[in-house]
Amino acid sequence: MAVEINERGDNFLVTIDDQEFAEYETGKEHSRPFFREVRAADGTILSRPISPPGGDHPHHTGIWIAIDKVNDIAFWHQQGRIKNRSVEVVRTGSNPAILKVKNEWLDQDGKVVLRERTKISIYENRLLIYDIRFTAGEKPVTFGDTEEGFFAFRMADSMCEENTGEVTNADGLHSAKGCWGRQSDWVDYSGEVEGRTFGVAIFDRPLNFRRGRYHVRDYGLFTINPFGERDYTKGRLPAQPVTLPAEASLQLRYGMYFHQGDNKSAKVNRVYLDFLEETGVPGSKQREIQYRSSADDTVQPAMFYAPISDKPAPLLVALHTWSGDYQQDDHQACAEWCQQKGWVYIHPNFRGPNRNPEATGSDLVVQDIVDAVEFASHHAEVDPSRIYLVGTSGGGYTALLMAGRRPEIWAGVSAWVPIVDLEHWYHENKGDGDKHWREIANSCGGPPGTSEVVDRQYELRSPITWLEGARGINVDINAGIRDGHEGSVPVSHSLRAFNKIADLQDRLSEDEIKYFVNEAKVPSLLVREVSDSSYGDKQPLFRRQSQNVRVTLFDGAHELIPQAALHWLEQQRRLDSKSSSSSATSR
């Protein structure tokens, strides 16, 4: 049995096993595109005919996407137009068949507010998966708080709860009223058409930036919507609008499954699990997700992996380098370790490369990383005593910043070749002719010494300002001894970070630090034999530990040794406040 898609005039007819399933109406004579005349396997029409203007909810059109309050335009109520620009049949005669549609959301003057790119996968069991990507234009787009939306179906009147219908969600709640406004993996709405029972289920993908809430009515409207926290909770939760910055995107995925019989006979929960597998939840590898930053209500991307397990697992948060972003593969070995070990993994964007005030150790960066931990903890079984942080170069810089600013989260922080003092690094970079001094100045508002305000930014964005707060957690700092000669960050940064956390008697002198930097060697009085198999061919040349902090200079330059970082992290457990003066783990 195969799914076929064929053109029918301006529209596209979907058939399954040579029987009509639905017709995709491009909306040339309507205010938006939609699927009409949705049929069961025996040909029974399950969707309600569209009401004429002035009739009962004429804006309820088969299967459709719309939402009110997009920059305050009520697209749900057809006050703005969603204009189809193209439909591409990607696959046909297959399972699934796939449509890709491009739509533009226009204001009353016909100007583009939002661009939509949706891939619709249609399976032979009558499961539809919508992969929706919204992209803002040259101006930001705000999705306001509203119950009026989003991914919707209007069923035949005889199926409604007012007549023969029954509503059930994945948590066992019943009735439209009982399921309205609630979050759940799925909701099923079943009822009779001509004496036979049919149903439709809507599936939520838990890796969407926010769990959706179901707008389910006894008269036959059935939707899921992630944009109505206040409306759906009757004010119990505050409004949480979502703003897409200019050119930014938001991805959402949902499923809709049409079946014969009630939810149990149709095995709705089994099909939901198939939906999760098809959309990568859980997956065999890391996948791109989006989550909401509580700092400014923007949507932030990340790469995420969650193992298939009911048991709490460690979480590894990996931070990209100075000029990188969440798609960088520098920590691929860490991601693969997590997949092999059954750990949860997240690689957040935290405002991308460190080139502007929104990035580079800002308050937004700190909250984005905290929210990434919250997202991972909500979407996987995370052991709170084993939340780890690793970063290299600019990621090491941010890792130490997080160690000082939010120490209560971390069981262990592994920072490699980190920057700890932005003012020092500015002068070092400018002296070496490197590019990063311009990015630092752009982030902080100017060169050091420009003004008290600018100098304060250098302080607030530098880990050295905050590192005393990391004395109660496990911190491991690493640098290649030749960094600064064969790399951009002198080892003085790592050594001074250690000094900031270490007990007074364990700190290195400034003369010792200068020798390390200038000679790329260990001072003769500090030479000790150190062996650590996790470092492979790049063995430690110098190591010192003070309570819970350790610093290692190894035979290398500006680089990460993944196995060494992961081996150390694996042994760490979160310390409580009473045990901050001693570590309960081996190093």
NORFENGI-V445984 format. One record per backbone hydrogen bond with DSSP energy under -1.0 kcal/mol. CO is the residue of the C=O (numbers start at 1). NH is the residue of the N-H. E is the energy in kcal/mol with one decimal. If there is no record, write none. Layout:
# NORFENGI-V445984
co=CO nh=NH e=E
co=CO nh=NH e=E
This chain:
# NORFENGI-V445984
co=2 nh=17 e=-1.9
co=3 nh=93 e=-1.9
co=3 nh=94 e=-1.6
co=4 nh=15 e=-2.5
co=6 nh=13 e=-3.2
co=8 nh=11 e=-2.2
co=11 nh=8 e=-2.9
co=12 nh=24 e=-3.5
co=13 nh=6 e=-2.4
co=14 nh=21 e=-3.1
co=14 nh=22 e=-1.3
co=15 nh=4 e=-2.6
co=16 nh=19 e=-1.6
co=19 nh=16 e=-2.9
co=21 nh=39 e=-3.0
co=22 nh=14 e=-3.0
co=23 nh=36 e=-2.6
co=24 nh=12 e=-1.7
co=25 nh=34 e=-2.1
co=27 nh=30 e=-1.2
co=31 nh=82 e=-2.9
co=34 nh=25 e=-3.3
co=35 nh=63 e=-1.9
co=36 nh=23 e=-2.1
co=38 nh=46 e=-3.5
co=40 nh=43 e=-2.0
co=44 nh=40 e=-2.9
co=46 nh=156 e=-2.8
co=52 nh=55 e=-2.7
co=57 nh=60 e=-2.0
co=62 nh=154 e=-1.5
co=63 nh=35 e=-2.2
co=64 nh=152 e=-2.9
co=67 nh=75 e=-1.0
co=69 nh=144 e=-3.3
co=70 nh=73 e=-1.3
co=73 nh=70 e=-2.1
co=73 nh=75 e=-1.6
co=74 nh=79 e=-2.6
co=75 nh=78 e=-1.5
co=81 nh=106 e=-3.5
co=83 nh=104 e=-2.8
co=86 nh=102 e=-2.3
co=88 nh=90 e=-1.0
co=88 nh=100 e=-2.5
co=91 nh=98 e=-1.8
co=94 nh=3 e=-2.3
co=97 nh=122 e=-3.0
co=98 nh=90 e=-1.8
co=98 nh=91 e=-1.5
co=99 nh=120 e=-3.0
co=100 nh=88 e=-3.0
co=101 nh=118 e=-2.2
co=102 nh=85 e=-3.6
co=102 nh=86 e=-1.4
co=103 nh=116 e=-3.1
co=104 nh=83 e=-3.0
co=105 nh=113 e=-3.5
co=105 nh=114 e=-1.3
co=106 nh=81 e=-1.1
co=107 nh=110 e=-2.2
co=111 nh=107 e=-2.5
co=114 nh=105 e=-3.2
co=115 nh=135 e=-2.4
co=116 nh=103 e=-2.6
co=117 nh=133 e=-1.9
co=118 nh=101 e=-2.8
co=119 nh=131 e=-2.5
co=120 nh=99 e=-2.4
co=121 nh=129 e=-2.4
co=122 nh=97 e=-2.3
co=123 nh=126 e=-2.0
co=126 nh=258 e=-2.2
co=127 nh=123 e=-2.8
co=128 nh=256 e=-2.4
co=129 nh=121 e=-2.5
co=130 nh=254 e=-1.9
co=131 nh=119 e=-2.5
co=132 nh=252 e=-2.8
co=133 nh=117 e=-2.4
co=134 nh=250 e=-2.3
co=135 nh=115 e=-2.3
co=137 nh=247 e=-1.7
co=141 nh=244 e=-3.5
co=142 nh=71 e=-2.8
co=143 nh=242 e=-2.1
co=147 nh=149 e=-1.6
co=148 nh=68 e=-2.0
co=150 nh=66 e=-2.0
co=151 nh=224 e=-1.5
co=152 nh=64 e=-1.8
co=153 nh=222 e=-1.9
co=154 nh=48 e=-2.1
co=156 nh=159 e=-1.8
co=157 nh=160 e=-1.4
co=160 nh=163 e=-1.7
co=160 nh=165 e=-3.0
co=166 nh=190 e=-2.6
co=167 nh=175 e=-2.1
co=168 nh=188 e=-3.4
co=169 nh=172 e=-2.0
co=173 nh=169 e=-2.0
co=175 nh=179 e=-1.7
co=176 nh=180 e=-1.6
co=179 nh=182 e=-1.7
co=182 nh=214 e=-1.7
co=185 nh=204 e=-2.7
co=186 nh=170 e=-2.2
co=187 nh=202 e=-2.2
co=188 nh=168 e=-2.3
co=189 nh=200 e=-1.9
co=190 nh=166 e=-3.0
co=191 nh=198 e=-3.0
co=193 nh=196 e=-1.5
co=196 nh=193 e=-2.8
co=197 nh=261 e=-3.0
co=198 nh=191 e=-2.7
co=199 nh=259 e=-2.6
co=200 nh=189 e=-2.8
co=201 nh=257 e=-2.8
co=202 nh=187 e=-1.6
co=203 nh=255 e=-1.8
co=205 nh=208 e=-2.2
co=213 nh=225 e=-2.2
co=214 nh=181 e=-3.4
co=215 nh=223 e=-1.8
co=217 nh=220 e=-1.6
co=218 nh=162 e=-2.3
co=220 nh=155 e=-1.9
co=221 nh=217 e=-2.7
co=222 nh=153 e=-2.2
co=223 nh=215 e=-1.7
co=224 nh=151 e=-2.2
co=225 nh=213 e=-2.5
co=227 nh=146 e=-2.0
co=228 nh=232 e=-2.9
co=230 nh=235 e=-2.6
co=233 nh=236 e=-1.7
co=242 nh=143 e=-3.3
co=244 nh=141 e=-2.2
co=245 nh=248 e=-2.4
co=248 nh=136 e=-2.6
co=250 nh=134 e=-3.0
co=252 nh=132 e=-3.4
co=254 nh=130 e=-2.7
co=255 nh=203 e=-2.7
co=256 nh=128 e=-3.0
co=257 nh=201 e=-2.4
co=259 nh=199 e=-2.6
co=262 nh=266 e=-2.0
co=263 nh=268 e=-2.4
co=264 nh=267 e=-1.3
co=267 nh=271 e=-2.1
co=268 nh=272 e=-2.3
co=269 nh=273 e=-1.8
co=270 nh=274 e=-1.7
co=271 nh=275 e=-2.5
co=272 nh=276 e=-2.3
co=273 nh=277 e=-2.2
co=274 nh=278 e=-2.7
co=275 nh=279 e=-1.8
co=276 nh=281 e=-3.7
co=277 nh=280 e=-1.1
co=287 nh=304 e=-2.8
co=289 nh=302 e=-1.9
co=291 nh=300 e=-3.5
co=293 nh=297 e=-1.7
co=297 nh=243 e=-1.7
co=298 nh=293 e=-3.1
co=300 nh=291 e=-2.6
co=301 nh=349 e=-1.4
co=302 nh=289 e=-3.0
co=303 nh=347 e=-2.8
co=304 nh=287 e=-2.9
co=305 nh=345 e=-2.4
co=307 nh=309 e=-1.2
co=313 nh=383 e=-2.9
co=314 nh=344 e=-3.1
co=315 nh=388 e=-3.4
co=316 nh=346 e=-2.2
co=317 nh=390 e=-2.4
co=322 nh=354 e=-2.8
co=325 nh=328 e=-1.8
co=329 nh=332 e=-1.9
co=331 nh=335 e=-2.1
co=332 nh=336 e=-2.6
co=333 nh=337 e=-2.0
co=334 nh=338 e=-2.1
co=335 nh=339 e=-1.9
co=336 nh=340 e=-2.3
co=337 nh=341 e=-2.7
co=338 nh=342 e=-1.5
co=338 nh=343 e=-2.4
co=344 nh=316 e=-2.7
co=345 nh=305 e=-2.6
co=346 nh=318 e=-2.2
co=347 nh=303 e=-1.6
co=349 nh=352 e=-2.2
co=353 nh=355 e=-2.1
co=356 nh=359 e=-1.3
co=362 nh=366 e=-1.9
co=363 nh=367 e=-2.3
co=364 nh=368 e=-2.6
co=365 nh=369 e=-2.0
co=366 nh=370 e=-2.0
co=367 nh=371 e=-2.9
co=368 nh=372 e=-1.8
co=369 nh=373 e=-1.9
co=370 nh=374 e=-2.0
co=371 nh=375 e=-2.7
co=372 nh=376 e=-2.5
co=373 nh=377 e=-2.5
co=374 nh=378 e=-1.7
co=375 nh=379 e=-1.8
co=380 nh=382 e=-1.1
co=381 nh=313 e=-2.5
co=383 nh=386 e=-2.2
co=385 nh=574 e=-2.2
co=386 nh=315 e=-2.1
co=387 nh=411 e=-3.1
co=388 nh=317 e=-2.7
co=389 nh=414 e=-3.1
co=390 nh=319 e=-2.3
co=391 nh=416 e=-2.5
co=392 nh=395 e=-2.8
co=393 nh=397 e=-2.5
co=394 nh=398 e=-2.0
co=395 nh=399 e=-2.3
co=396 nh=400 e=-2.2
co=397 nh=401 e=-1.8
co=398 nh=402 e=-2.6
co=399 nh=403 e=-2.0
co=400 nh=404 e=-1.8
co=401 nh=405 e=-2.5
co=402 nh=406 e=-2.6
co=406 nh=409 e=-1.4
co=412 nh=389 e=-2.0
co=413 nh=476 e=-2.9
co=414 nh=391 e=-1.8
co=415 nh=478 e=-2.5
co=416 nh=393 e=-2.5
co=420 nh=464 e=-2.4
co=421 nh=425 e=-2.4
co=422 nh=426 e=-2.5
co=423 nh=427 e=-1.8
co=424 nh=428 e=-2.5
co=425 nh=429 e=-2.9
co=426 nh=430 e=-2.5
co=427 nh=431 e=-2.3
co=428 nh=432 e=-1.5
co=429 nh=434 e=-2.3
co=435 nh=438 e=-1.2
co=436 nh=440 e=-2.3
co=437 nh=441 e=-2.2
co=438 nh=442 e=-2.4
co=439 nh=443 e=-1.9
co=440 nh=444 e=-2.2
co=441 nh=445 e=-1.4
co=441 nh=446 e=-1.7
co=447 nh=450 e=-1.7
co=451 nh=455 e=-2.5
co=452 nh=456 e=-2.0
co=453 nh=457 e=-1.5
co=454 nh=458 e=-1.8
co=455 nh=459 e=-1.8
co=456 nh=460 e=-2.8
co=457 nh=461 e=-2.1
co=459 nh=462 e=-1.4
co=462 nh=465 e=-1.4
co=463 nh=466 e=-1.7
co=463 nh=467 e=-1.5
co=466 nh=469 e=-2.3
co=467 nh=470 e=-2.2
co=468 nh=471 e=-1.3
co=470 nh=473 e=-1.6
co=474 nh=413 e=-2.1
co=475 nh=550 e=-2.1
co=476 nh=415 e=-2.7
co=477 nh=552 e=-2.3
co=478 nh=417 e=-3.4
co=479 nh=554 e=-1.9
co=480 nh=483 e=-2.2
co=482 nh=485 e=-2.2
co=482 nh=486 e=-2.8
co=490 nh=493 e=-1.7
co=491 nh=495 e=-2.2
co=492 nh=496 e=-2.6
co=493 nh=497 e=-1.8
co=494 nh=498 e=-2.1
co=495 nh=499 e=-2.2
co=496 nh=500 e=-1.7
co=497 nh=501 e=-1.1
co=498 nh=502 e=-2.8
co=503 nh=506 e=-1.5
co=504 nh=507 e=-1.2
co=509 nh=513 e=-2.2
co=510 nh=514 e=-2.5
co=511 nh=515 e=-1.9
co=512 nh=516 e=-2.2
co=513 nh=517 e=-2.2
co=514 nh=518 e=-2.9
co=515 nh=519 e=-2.8
co=516 nh=520 e=-1.5
co=523 nh=526 e=-2.1
co=532 nh=535 e=-2.0
co=533 nh=536 e=-1.6
co=535 nh=538 e=-2.1
co=539 nh=555 e=-1.8
co=542 nh=553 e=-2.6
co=544 nh=551 e=-2.7
co=546 nh=549 e=-2.2
co=548 nh=475 e=-2.2
co=549 nh=546 e=-2.8
co=550 nh=477 e=-3.0
co=551 nh=544 e=-2.2
co=552 nh=479 e=-2.0
co=553 nh=541 e=-3.2
co=553 nh=542 e=-1.8
co=554 nh=481 e=-2.9
co=554 nh=556 e=-2.0
co=556 nh=482 e=-2.6
co=557 nh=480 e=-1.3
co=557 nh=559 e=-1.3
co=561 nh=565 e=-2.1
co=562 nh=566 e=-2.9
co=563 nh=567 e=-2.5
co=564 nh=568 e=-2.0
co=565 nh=569 e=-2.4
co=566 nh=570 e=-2.5
co=568 nh=571 e=-1.1
co=569 nh=572 e=-2.0
co=576 nh=579 e=-1.4
co=579 nh=582 e=-1.7
